Amino acid sequence: MVRLVRMTAAMMKRNLLLARMKAEDRKHLNRRLKLTTLPQGKILAEPGQKQPNACFPIHCIISLTTSFSTGHVVETGMIGPEGID
């Protein structure tokens, strides 16, 4: 189940990208931000699929993976509250 609530200023500060924005930019963006709770393992996008939303994780890590024709899957990146690794 997806639960949406408005993000507070304290929540926004937990994500370093949001925290480092100018207050005016953050205020403008906050009108569109919603805190979303997703289940572990939720696929946010498939290859070639347009992504209509931006994700700013505050309590999780998003894994970027690459699948090969052999069936192997490799984690190629991570996005967390600190940004992209």
C-alpha positions as semicolon CSV with decimal commas, in nm:
position;residue;x (nm);y (nm);z (nm)
1;M;0,000;0,000;0,000
2;V;0,128;0,346;-0,086
3;R;0,069;0,615;0,177
4;L;0,107;0,979;0,075
5;V;0,154;1,265;0,321
6;R;0,300;1,614;0,286
7;M;0,670;1,643;0,364
8;T;0,768;1,865;0,655
9;A;1,078;2,086;0,662
10;A;1,242;1,839;0,904
11;M;1,179;1,552;0,661
12;M;1,323;1,749;0,370
13;K;1,644;1,813;0,566
14;R;1,705;1,436;0,589
15;N;1,775;1,429;0,215
16;L;2,096;1,621;0,146
17;L;1,995;1,727;-0,206
18;L;1,677;1,885;-0,070
19;A;1,857;2,024;0,236
20;R;2,117;2,203;0,021
21;M;1,861;2,377;-0,198
22;K;1,791;2,743;-0,148
23;A;1,494;2,790;0,086
24;E;1,295;2,955;-0,194
25;D;1,353;2,662;-0,431
26;R;1,268;2,411;-0,158
27;K;0,946;2,598;-0,079
28;H;0,846;2,593;-0,449
29;L;0,925;2,222;-0,480
30;N;0,750;2,133;-0,154
31;R;0,412;2,213;-0,311
32;R;0,458;1,902;-0,523
33;L;0,641;1,671;-0,278
34;K;0,464;1,390;-0,102
35;L;0,614;1,142;0,142
36;T;0,553;0,796;0,001
37;T;0,593;0,467;0,184
38;L;0,679;0,183;-0,053
39;P;0,733;-0,187;0,018
40;Q;1,086;-0,328;0,007
41;G;1,166;-0,454;-0,341
42;K;0,923;-0,218;-0,516
43;I;1,033;-0,159;-0,875
44;L;1,019;0,214;-0,945
45;A;1,088;0,195;-1,319
46;E;1,158;-0,061;-1,588
47;P;1,421;-0,012;-1,864
48;G;1,294;0,225;-2,132
49;Q;0,998;0,334;-1,920
50;K;0,945;0,707;-1,867
51;Q;0,968;0,805;-1,503
52;P;0,701;1,066;-1,424
53;N;0,827;1,126;-1,069
54;A;1,152;1,217;-0,899
55;C;1,250;1,028;-0,583
56;F;1,428;1,194;-0,290
57;P;1,492;0,910;-0,042
58;I;1,500;1,000;0,327
59;H;1,477;0,660;0,502
60;C;1,593;0,417;0,234
61;I;1,835;0,334;-0,043
62;I;1,727;0,296;-0,404
63;S;1,930;0,041;-0,601
64;L;2,004;0,091;-0,968
65;T;2,051;-0,243;-1,138
66;T;2,147;-0,375;-1,479
67;S;2,013;-0,705;-1,610
68;F;2,206;-0,917;-1,857
69;S;2,077;-1,162;-2,116
70;T;2,230;-1,441;-1,905
71;G;1,981;-1,358;-1,629
72;H;2,242;-1,206;-1,400
73;V;2,160;-0,878;-1,230
74;V;2,429;-0,636;-1,108
75;E;2,382;-0,337;-0,883
76;T;2,531;-0,043;-1,072
77;G;2,448;0,238;-0,833
78;M;2,269;0,347;-0,520
79;I;2,069;0,657;-0,434
80;G;2,023;0,740;-0,068
81;P;1,962;1,042;0,153
82;E;2,321;1,160;0,081
83;G;2,276;1,149;-0,297
84;I;2,413;0,911;-0,560
85;D;2,701;0,669;-0,493
